[in-house]
């Protein structure tokens, strides 16, 4: 009789600046409601959400070049994960990527752009 090996469920850390929609994105991906916080729209601690075949670690928003306790917590969690879901707001794509990509260098992952419907126009050809 063959031995059954349990599937290893890897976790993905979700990183981004404040108010980029990280928690709502995780809720949509997992079907789990975000945990309540002291401040509307603000995650103040790392929380883990499990969905079908995936686990996501929601982190507080990073205040770039800031040494707040929540930023430190997010950056500490980032060090212990190899897979990253980097969330940036459509209205701040360039500056958010410039700030955050160096933090996730060497890790595998994907960039998710939220708030795409906020009237941001993107050019197909940068020369335009």
N, C-alpha and C positions, 0 to 999 in steps of 0.2 A: 504494500500500500504506500503510495507516495506521500511524502510529508507536505503538508500545506503550509506555506509561508504567508504570514499576514502581510497585506499590502502596507507599505510605509507611506504615511500621509505627510508630505512635506508642508511646511508652513511658509507663507509668503508674507513679508513685511510690507505694509502699506505706508508710504512716506510722502509727505508734501507739506507745503506751508499751511498756515491757518486758513480755514474757511474755503478749502478747495473741493469739499464734498467727499472726503475720504470715507467717512462713516456711512454716508448714504450709498456710496458705491458698493461697499462691503455688504450692506443690507440687501441691495439689489442682487448681488452675486450669490449670497448665502440664504436669503429668505429670513434672516435673523434681524430683529430690531436692535438698533444701537442702544447701548446702555445709557441710562440717564446721567447727566452731568450737572454740575452746579451752575454752569453757564450755558444758555441756549446756544447751540451751534458750536460748542467747544468740547473737544475730548481732552480730559485732563490726566488720563492714565492710559497705559497700554491695555488693550482688551483683545482676547482671542475669540474668533468666530469660526465655527466649522460648518461647511456646506458639503454637498455631495462630492467627495473626493478631493476637497481642498480645505485648507485652513488658512485664515488670514489674521494677521496681527495688526490691529488698528493702533495707530500712534497719535499722540498729540501733534498739532501743527508745529512745524519748525519755524522759529523766529530766527531768520538767518542773521548771523553775526551777533547772536544774543546768547547769554549764558543762563537763561531761565531754567528752572527745575524741569519743566515739561520738555524743553528742547534737549536737555541732557538725557532724560529718560528715552526719548525717541532715538537719539544718536547711539545710546548704549544698546538698545534693542537692534538697531541696524547692524551693529558689529557681529551679532550672533546669528544673522540670517544671510543666506547666499542668494536668495531670490527676492527681488524687489518689484513692487508695483508702485511706480512713481507717478503721483497725481499732481497735475498742474492745471491752473485755471486758464481758459482760453484768452482771457483779457490780459494775462501776464506771462504768456508762454516763454518769450525770449528771456526775460529776467529770471523767472523761476528755474528754467533749465540751466542758465548760466550759474545760478547759485547752488542748485541741488545735484546736478550731474557729477561734479567732483566728489560729492559725499558718497555716491554709489559706484564710483569707479571700481572696476574689477568684479562686479557682481552681475549676475544675469537678471533680466527682467524685461519689463515693458513700461512704456510711458502712456498714461491715460490722460486725455485732455477733457476736462469737465467744463460746464457752462458754455458749451459750443454755441448755444442758441442766444447768447447775449449780444448779438449784432456785430460780432467780430468778423471782418472781411479778411480772408487769406488770399494771397496771390499765388497762382500756380507757378509763375516764373518770377524768381527774385529780381530779375533785371527789369521787370515792369515798373 
